[in-house]
Amino acid sequence: MTADNAPRMDNAANPDWWRGAVIYQIYPRSFQDSNGDGVGDLLGIVNRIPYIASLGVDAIWISPFFTSPMKDFGYDVSDYCDVDPMFGSIADFDAVVETAHRFGIRVMIDLVLSHTSDQHPWFKQSASDRSNDKSDWYVWSDPKPDGTAPNNWLSIFGGSAWQWSSRREQYYLHNFLTSQPDLNFHNPDVQTALLDVAQFWLHRGVDGFRLDTINFYTHDAELRDNPPLPKEKRNATIAPAVNPYNHQEHLYDKNRPENLDFLRKLRAVMQPFGAAAVGEVGDAQRGLEIMGEYTRGDDLMQMCYAFEFLAADQPTAQRVVEVMQQVDEVASDGWACWAFSNHDVVRHATRWNLSPAAQRMFATMIMCLRGSVCIYQGEELGLPEADVAYEELQDPYGIEFWPEFKGRDGCRTPMVWDDAEHNAGFSSKPVTWLPVASEHRNLAVAGQERDPGAILHHYRRAISFRHHNRALRVGTHDGLKSSGNVVYFTRTDGDQTIFCVFNISDQQSVFDMPKGDWRTIGSELGSANVSDDGKLHLGPWQVCMALDKSGR
């Protein structure tokens, strides 16, 4: 199969397919190894698409599989238009698209446009001298008179964001590793080249993109210093607390208004394909505000990936209300994409120290929030964070900040398929790229499939419940409030109104339902019954979804 005959979903007939969608994130290194080399690959994904389809998700998001030296596990790209041999071939990718589409699943891929690998031909040429055709494709600057870096910008991976090049006798910008130089989005040729990358994959049949670090694309052309951020305003939403990156207000190294021009161009490229994009907004102070800016109107991004529920602290009822109300204020016509876990944070089962009942409550709640939803591989199994020993670490971030921050390897260990198989069914190789976590084996897919009470089935039921109730997928939300540990709101679309209540605690709670003719729905998710006197008796971590019968 070639790009010319790539199978397509009918996105034109359903241009809002992304709105309210449930997206399953695949970290390909750790999903399924098909060739016995200890590393997951694209054909492994093909083999597991029937399982993904059984979850009922609308789309998959595949983390980077492009050619890369793998200093940051694929987020350092050396060829945007090819597959790294570790993961397979272009033909294997085509097989992923064909198989996913055959099962009714759309395919989104992770585009890393803000930076490349230092092994990318563009950077090699740019770094060779100051006068070549790509000399300004990256962010280069002369040193200060005393030889120090041009300004105070910091790398999110630690240390200065500037690296000295002895060949050019200049510094280049890297918001991440020194091996990940930032592209210069002020250069129109760079923008054109990146839009061509998007075109390449759209022609191969992808349905959309997850845009890595979307707010890092453009920098301040004057290279002004970031101001300090007062201690009381700091948080560890996108960088660990021990990282001095949190000590700055990031006004100039990212979040620049010029970003919008490129996003409009990218949307124009995607439009004929009916493709959608979700942008990852990494900012600890202005994340939701930027989400509103980037998803406003109909010529920017459809969705942005918010970090508010990826934080270290379990969200309280009050916090859930604050976040959702803030979205209404700053992104009234925008669209959020919510997640509790991903490949960069401690799995939320561990991060929030959740009991099995609490995990189920949060799974139900995220399926009732206004916005789209991302679930991360293994989340549907209730996997905790794996404990990876220092000598087995692969993540440079964890190695840099150990032991105060152990890095991201604990959420990236291999998927567990069958406890009866070698390496829980992930790989036939004795040693895998990260070890299969022993604490995960009893949560493997095969065992949960046999257990009707397993959390895997709860996720399936929650996803199905969302899909069967249009108000939850695309409806408005109103009356967002909290009372003690209880959060409640109404979702409405047309004549369907659903009142949603969640007890975010391990204590019982009594709640007075609003006046109305309510019928409990979602009993398969443990939804509590409304008593005749209008009172709702919620057990620990219990939920209630009630349908307004007058609207039917």
Sequence and secondary structure as in RCSB ss.txt:
>XXXX:A:sequence
MTADNAPRMDNAANPDWWRGAVIYQIYPRSFQDSNGDGVGDLLGIVNRIPYIASLGVDAIWISPFFTSPMKDFGY
DVSDYCDVDPMFGSIADFDAVVETAHRFGIRVMIDLVLSHTSDQHPWFKQSASDRSNDKSDWYVWSDPKPDGTAP
NNWLSIFGGSAWQWSSRREQYYLHNFLTSQPDLNFHNPDVQTALLDVAQFWLHRGVDGFRLDTINFYTHDAELRD
NPPLPKEKRNATIAPAVNPYNHQEHLYDKNRPENLDFLRKLRAVMQPFGAAAVGEVGDAQRGLEIMGEYTRGDDL
MQMCYAFEFLAADQPTAQRVVEVMQQVDEVASDGWACWAFSNHDVVRHATRWNLSPAAQRMFATMIMCLRGSVCI
YQGEELGLPEADVAYEELQDPYGIEFWPEFKGRDGCRTPMVWDDAEHNAGFSSKPVTWLPVASEHRNLAVAGQER
DPGAILHHYRRAISFRHHNRALRVGTHDGLKSSGNVVYFTRTDGDQTIFCVFNISDQQSVFDMPKGDWRTIGSEL
GSANVSDDGKLHLGPWQVCMALDKSGR
>XXXX:A:secstr
  GGG     TTT TTTTTT EEEEE GGGT  SSSSSS  HHHHHHHHHHHHHHT SEEEE   EE   TTTTS
S SEEEEE TTT  HHHHHHHHHHHHHTT EEEEEE  SB  TTSHHHHHHTT SSSTTTTSB EE   TTS  S
S  B TTSSBSEEEETTTTEEEE SS TTS BB TTSHHHHHHHHHHHHHHHHTT  EEEETTGGGS   TT   
  B  GGG   SSS TT GGGGB  SSSS  TTHHHHHHHHHHHHGGGT EEEEE   TTTHHHHHHHHHSTTSS
 SEEE  TTSSSS   HHHHHHHHHHHHHH TT  EEE S  TTS  HHHHTT  HHHHHHHHHHHTTSSSEEEE
ETTGGGT       GGG   HHHHHHTTTS  SGGGSS     TTSGGGGS SSSS SS   GGGGGG HHHHHH
 TTSHHHHHHHHHHHHHT HHHHH EEEEEEEETTEEEEEEEETTEEEEEEEE SSS EEEE  SS EEEE GGG
T   B TTSEEEE TT EEEEEEGGG 
